[in-house]
Amino acid sequence: MSCEPEIAQAVRDRGRRLTIQRAKILSALRHASDHQSAEQILDRVRDNDPHADISLSTVYRTLETSTDLHLTSELRGASGISVYEWNDPGTTHHHLECRDCGRTEEVDLSALQLAEAEIRERSGFQADIRHLAIPGLCVDCGPDDG
């Protein structure tokens, strides 16, 4: 399998080597249209290459490493199951997650960049809130204000 140059470069830029297994896992996640669980990623890898010799534990280890390296983001849902997505360099995005029905929607909250700057200015702490899930109740599950 030939590796996607963007994935290879991103991994190398972080001082890691790119194995064939990592390349297949990260490529499957990068081309997913939404968040994916480790099991879904493994299914996508096997759909793309039925002979791929990759275990679920390899997927989990790759996701843990790639999340630590900020290549991917982890979002732990209300069900406790983690889902992942590829991080395009320099991007931020956030999610609103209903704790009743589990619905998740992406939302652009530019004010969080201001919050990061204020935290850094006040305390020197380097907050990383490029990817954030905000729990609460969606319009369907919240109290009826009518």
N, C-alpha and C positions, 0 to 999 in steps of 0.2 A: 504494500500500500504506500502510495506517495503521501507525504505529510503536507498539510496545508502550510504555506510559508508563514502566515500570520500566527498560527498556533506555535509553530516551531520557534519563531523569533520571540514570541511572548515568553515561552518557557525558558529559552536560552538567556533572555534578558534578566531573568530572575535566578540565574546561576544553576539551573537544573538541566538534566539531559532528558531528551524526549524519546521514550521507548515507543515501540510500535503499539503496545497496549494503551499507553497514555494518549498517543495520537488518535487512536480510534475512539476512545472514550470522550476526549475533549471535542473531537470533530462531531460526534453524535450529539453532544450537548449544544455545541455552537449552532448547529443547524436545526435544533428543535424550535418549534414556534412558541413554546411556553415553558414554564418550569417543569422539570422532570425529576422523578424519584430515581434512586440508584437502580431499582429494578427496571424502570422504563428505559433508562439509559442502556442498560445491559441488553434489553430487548432490541433497541435500535441498533446497537453494535452488531448483534447477531443477525438482524434483518439485513444489514449492509454486507455482512460477511459471515455466512452460516458456519464457516470453519474457524472463526475467531476463537482462540484459546484464552478466554478471559473469564475469570470468576467474579462473582458478586463482591467478594472481599477485595479484589483488585480495583473494582469500580469505587468502592467506598474509600480505599486508601488514596486513589487518584483524586477523588473529590475533596477529601480532607486536605491533601497537599495543595491542590489548585485553589481551594478557598483560602488557605493560609497565605498563598502567594497573590491573592486578589485577582486571579484569573476567572474565578467563578464566585457566585454568591449563593449562600444557603439561606433558605427561608423555611423555618419550622412552623408548620401549620397547626391549627387548633387541635388536629387529631394527633399531634406529636410526630408526624411523619415529616422528614426533611425533604424538600425539593430544591433543585439547583438550577441555575441559569448561567450562561456565559456572560462575562463582563466585557463589554467593549471598552477599551482603554479611554480614560478620561470622562466616562459617563457616570451619571448618578440617576437613581430612580428609587422610588419608594412605593410601598404597598399599603393599602388599607385592607385589613383582614377581619371579617366578621367572626366573632368567637361563638356565635350560635350556629349559623349555617355553613361556615367555613369559606364563604365566597371571598375571593381576593381580587382586588383591582389595583392596577398600577395608577399612580398619581404623581404629578410633578410638583414638588414642594421646594421651590427655590429658597424659601425662607430658612430651610435647614442649612444652607451654605452660610447664611448670616449667623446662625446659631453656632456652627463650627468656628467661625471667625471670633465670635464673642467668647466662646469657651477658651480658645487659644489666647485671646487678649487678657482675659481675667485670671486664668490659672496657669497658662503655659501648656496645658494638656492638649495633646494632638488627637482630638476626637475623629473617629472615622465613621461617618454616617452617610456614606455614599449609597448604601443599600440598607433600607430600614423597613421593617414591617410594623405597622401601627395597629394594635388590636382595638376592637370596639364593636359596635353594632351597626349593621348596614341599615338602609332605609326600610327594608322589608321586615327586619327583626327588631328594630328599635321601638321604643314606646310611641304610640300613636298620639301626636300632639293636637289632634283635631278635636 
